[in-house]
Amino acid sequence: MKAIGKNIVVKNVDEEVKTASGLVLSGDDTNQLRYKRGIVVEPGTDVLTLHQGDDIYYDKAHGYTMIIHDTQYSIIQERDVVIVL
């Protein structure tokens, strides 16, 4: 699999989100958060700042989901990445 241009293939990371008071948010509550965590599987040919394996947060309102070889991936643009951990 090879991403073209500014596209990035991302594998989503399911994370447990806790509030400041220590409450664990349910899956439905975390779906309301704007940003989602993922691991870069394949950066596009024109992406210079990200590398395979980078841990990122991205705007989940952009991009789309694809199933490739029975695995679900998100396809986003480089501009949708907000944080690299």
N, C-alpha and C positions, 0 to 999 in steps of 0.2 A: 504494500500500500504506500502511495506517495501523494502527499498533499501538494497542490499547485498554488502558486502565487502567495497571497497573504492569508490563506486558509490554514487553520490549525486543527488537527484531530486530537480530541481530548477524551480521556477516560474519566468519568465522574467518580468522585470520592464521596461515599456516604459518611458523614461525620455526625457525632453527637454534639448538639449545641446546648450549652448551659447558660442560664441567665445569671446575672450578678448575684442573685440570692441563692443560686445553686440548683434551681429547677431545671430538669432536662426537658427540652422542647420535643414534642412529638413530630413525626414525619410530616403531618399536615401543617404544623406551625413552621417548620423549617422551609417548606415549599413557598411560604409567603415572603421569605427573605429574597432580596434582589440578586445577591451574588452567590455563586456556587463554586465549590472547590473542585479542582480536577488535576490530573497529571497529563502533561503533554506527551502524546504517543508519537506524533509526527508533525513537526513544524513544516510549513509550506516552503517552497523554493525561494520565495522573496522575504522570508521572515529571518531577520538577523539577530534579534535580541533574545529569542527563546530557543531552548535546546530540548532534545528528547529527554524525558524524565523530570523536567522542571515542574514543581508544585506551584499551582497558580490559583487565583480567584478571578472569575470572569462574570460578566453581566449575562445572566441566564435568559434575559428577555430577547437577546439576539442569537443568531445561529439556528441550527436545526439538529435533529437527531437522525442517525443512520444506523442500520444494523449491517455490519461487515463481518463475514465469516462467523455468524451466530453470536457476535458480541456487539453491544450497543455503545456507540460513540457519539459525542457532540462535535459538530463542526462549527467553529467560530472563526471570526476574523481577528487579526492581531490587535486591532483597535479596541476589541471587547475585553481584553485582559487588563485588569486594574491593579493586581498585585502579583509579584513573583516572590515566593517564600524562600 
